[in-house]
Amino acid sequence: MNARASISALRKKAPSSAVELYAKPSPDYAGKLAHARLLLREAAELGEVTQANSLGVEDMVISHLINALALPIPIFVLDTGRLHTETLALLERLQAHSRAPVHVYRPRPETVRDYIRAHGQDAIYESIDLRQQCCAIRKLEPLARALEGKAGWITGLRREQSDARAQVPAVDRSEARVKFNPLADWTQGDVWHYVAEHGVDTNPLHDQFYPSIGCAPCTRAITPGEDIRAGRWWWEEESAKECGLHVKAPSPAGGRGLG
């Protein structure tokens, strides 16, 4: 049986939605939710702060909280030019229904054009360096524009997502721009329980075994039991599986970590 047939067979046996599969809150869920709301209110008091929404489930939960609390926090999305059709449809729905303004940042067309001319459309599979160059063009440069002039930003990072994120703090003040991670201590079950409780709109790819969703060429479905980020840049070493959005600058000692 090939990999696609194997995944198809597993889907037939599994629950039909991510909510059915994952919505199992931890015993201290209520306390985590209260703390997340407190952190978002604290972020709003900072003034020039914004939420980075990747259109994954964690970020959709945070956007829902921002809107439910009527906080003056704008939201931004990075449209890399290579997102799934389902992700782009979710972006349209978010823009239509969000009380908070939703700003979209895209890569500079001429830079994308030059990269493709020099290396080809699918150069990301050839080396880590070329993949990281693509991420820099499509994500990091637009991110810099989105965060320009901001005192802080809000992300959906969770400690459970990967070993590299295991030490993510709820509030990171180690750099000039404060980073708020209101779901840092949430489990996957907590996230999906909130979705079920509040009817949060989510990417239908989550129901097709895509727990972590990025650009279409960089994301695949996973099989039950695989790490939740196994479908991201699956052809690379585990240690390389970050695009750079949440990687801190090197410390004086030369170390790198996640912000």
C-alpha positions in Angstrom: 0.0 0.0 0.0 1.5 3.4 -1.0 1.6 6.4 1.4 -1.4 8.1 -0.1 -3.6 5.0 0.1 -2.3 4.4 3.7 -3.4 8.0 4.7 -6.7 7.5 3.0 -7.4 4.2 4.9 -6.5 5.9 8.2 -8.9 8.7 7.5 -11.8 6.3 7.0 -11.2 4.9 10.4 -10.5 8.2 12.2 -13.0 10.9 13.4 -14.3 13.0 10.6 -13.1 16.4 11.9 -10.2 17.9 13.9 -12.7 18.9 16.6 -13.8 15.3 17.1 -10.2 14.1 17.1 -8.5 16.7 19.3 -11.1 18.7 21.4 -10.1 17.4 24.8 -9.4 20.2 27.3 -6.8 19.9 30.0 -8.0 20.0 33.6 -6.7 23.6 34.0 -8.2 24.8 30.7 -10.3 27.5 32.4 -7.3 29.0 34.1 -5.3 29.0 30.8 -8.2 30.7 29.0 -8.4 33.4 31.7 -4.6 34.0 31.5 -4.7 34.2 27.7 -7.4 36.9 28.0 -5.4 38.8 30.6 -2.3 38.7 28.3 -4.2 40.0 25.4 -5.6 42.9 27.4 -2.0 43.6 28.6 -0.9 43.6 25.0 -3.6 46.0 24.0 -2.4 48.4 26.8 1.0 48.4 25.2 -0.4 50.5 22.3 1.3 49.8 19.0 0.8 46.0 19.0 -0.5 43.6 16.3 -1.4 40.0 15.9 0.4 37.8 13.4 -2.2 35.4 12.0 -0.9 32.5 9.9 -4.5 31.3 9.4 -3.7 28.1 11.4 -6.0 27.1 14.2 -4.0 28.7 17.1 -4.0 32.1 15.4 -7.7 31.8 14.5 -8.4 31.2 18.2 -6.4 34.3 19.1 -8.2 36.5 16.5 -11.5 35.2 17.9 -10.4 36.2 21.4 -9.3 39.7 20.2 -12.7 40.2 18.5 -14.7 38.8 21.4 -12.9 41.1 23.8 -13.3 44.0 21.4 -9.6 44.9 21.8 -7.9 47.6 19.6 -5.4 45.1 18.1 -5.1 44.9 14.4 -4.4 41.6 12.7 -2.0 40.9 9.8 -1.6 38.0 7.5 1.4 37.1 5.3 0.2 36.0 1.9 3.3 34.4 0.5 1.8 33.8 -3.0 2.0 30.0 -2.4 -0.8 29.4 0.1 -3.4 26.6 -0.3 -6.7 27.5 -1.9 -8.4 26.6 1.4 -6.1 29.0 3.3 -6.9 31.9 0.9 -10.6 31.2 1.3 -10.2 31.4 5.1 -8.4 34.7 4.7 -11.3 36.1 2.8 -13.8 35.0 5.5 -11.6 36.5 8.2 -11.4 39.8 6.4 -15.2 39.8 6.0 -16.1 38.9 9.6 -13.4 40.3 11.8 -14.2 43.4 13.9 -10.4 44.1 14.1 -8.9 45.3 10.9 -7.0 42.6 8.9 -4.0 43.7 6.9 -2.4 41.5 4.2 1.3 41.8 3.4 2.8 40.1 0.3 6.4 39.6 -1.0 7.8 42.1 -3.4 7.0 40.8 -6.9 10.3 41.7 -8.4 12.2 39.8 -5.7 10.1 36.7 -6.2 10.6 37.0 -10.0 14.4 37.3 -9.6 14.5 34.2 -7.3 12.5 32.1 -9.7 14.5 33.2 -12.7 17.8 32.3 -10.9 16.8 29.1 -9.1 13.5 27.8 -10.5 9.9 27.5 -9.0 10.7 24.5 -6.8 14.3 25.3 -5.7 13.2 24.9 -2.1 13.6 21.1 -2.5 17.2 21.4 -3.6 18.9 22.7 -0.4 18.1 24.2 3.0 19.8 27.4 1.9 17.5 27.9 -1.1 14.4 27.0 0.9 15.5 29.6 3.6 16.0 32.2 0.8 12.5 31.6 -0.3 11.2 32.0 3.2 13.1 35.2 3.6 11.6 36.6 0.4 8.0 35.4 1.0 7.8 35.7 4.8 10.6 37.6 6.6 10.7 40.7 4.4 6.9 41.1 4.5 7.0 40.4 8.3 9.5 43.3 8.7 7.1 45.6 7.0 4.1 44.4 9.1 6.0 45.0 12.3 7.5 48.3 11.4 6.8 50.9 14.1 5.2 48.3 16.4 6.1 47.9 20.1 5.0 44.3 20.3 3.3 41.5 18.5 1.1 38.5 19.3 1.7 34.9 18.1 0.1 31.5 18.4 3.3 29.7 19.5 2.8 26.8 21.9 5.4 24.9 23.8 3.8 21.6 22.8 4.3 22.3 19.1 8.0 21.2 18.9 11.2 20.7 20.9 12.4 24.0 19.5 9.4 25.8 21.0 9.4 24.0 24.3 10.7 27.0 26.3 8.4 29.6 24.7 7.4 32.1 27.4 4.0 33.7 27.7 5.6 37.1 27.3 9.1 37.5 25.8 10.8 40.8 26.5 14.3 39.6 25.5 14.3 41.7 22.3 13.4 45.3 21.5 9.9 44.3 20.4 7.7 42.5 23.0 6.3 39.2 21.9 3.1 37.9 23.5 2.3 34.2 23.2 -1.0 33.8 25.0 -1.4 30.1 24.1 2.1 29.1 25.1 1.0 26.6 27.7 -2.1 25.4 25.9 -2.4 21.8 24.6 -3.7 20.9 21.2 -6.8 19.6 23.1 -7.3 23.1 24.7 -7.1 24.8 21.3 -9.6 22.6 19.6 -11.9 22.7 22.7 -12.0 26.5 22.4 -12.9 26.0 18.7 -15.7 23.7 19.5 -17.0 25.9 22.3 -17.0 29.1 20.3 -17.6 27.9 16.7 -14.3 29.4 15.5 -13.8 29.3 11.7 -10.8 27.1 10.8 -8.9 25.9 7.8 -10.6 22.7 6.4 -7.2 21.3 5.8 -7.0 20.6 9.6 -9.7 18.0 9.0 -7.5 16.3 6.5 -4.6 15.7 8.9 -2.8 19.0 8.4 -2.2 20.1 12.0 0.4 22.7 10.9 -0.2 24.6 7.7 2.2 26.7 5.7 2.8 27.2 2.0 1.4 24.5 -0.2 4.7 23.1 -1.5 6.1 23.0 2.1 3.2 21.2 3.8 1.8 17.7 3.7 -0.7 15.7 5.6 0.6 13.5 8.5 -0.4 10.1 9.7 -1.8 9.6 13.3 1.1 9.3 15.7 3.5 11.5 13.8 4.7 14.8 15.4 2.3 17.6 14.7 5.0 19.5 12.7 6.1 16.4 10.7 4.3 17.7 7.7 6.3 20.9 7.5 9.5 20.8 5.3 9.4 17.0 5.7 12.4 16.5 3.4 14.8 18.4 5.8 16.5 17.6 9.1 14.3 18.2 12.2 16.7 20.9 13.4 16.1 23.0 10.3 12.3 23.1 10.5 11.7 26.8 11.1 11.1 29.5 8.4 12.8 32.1 10.6 9.7 34.1 11.7 10.3 33.0 15.3 14.0 32.5 15.4 15.9 35.0 17.5 19.1 36.7 16.3 22.3 35.0 17.4 23.3 35.8 20.9 26.9 37.1 21.7 27.7 33.5 22.6 26.6 32.4 19.1 23.5 30.5 20.2 20.1 30.7 18.5 16.7 30.1 20.0 13.0 30.7 19.4 11.3 33.9 20.4 
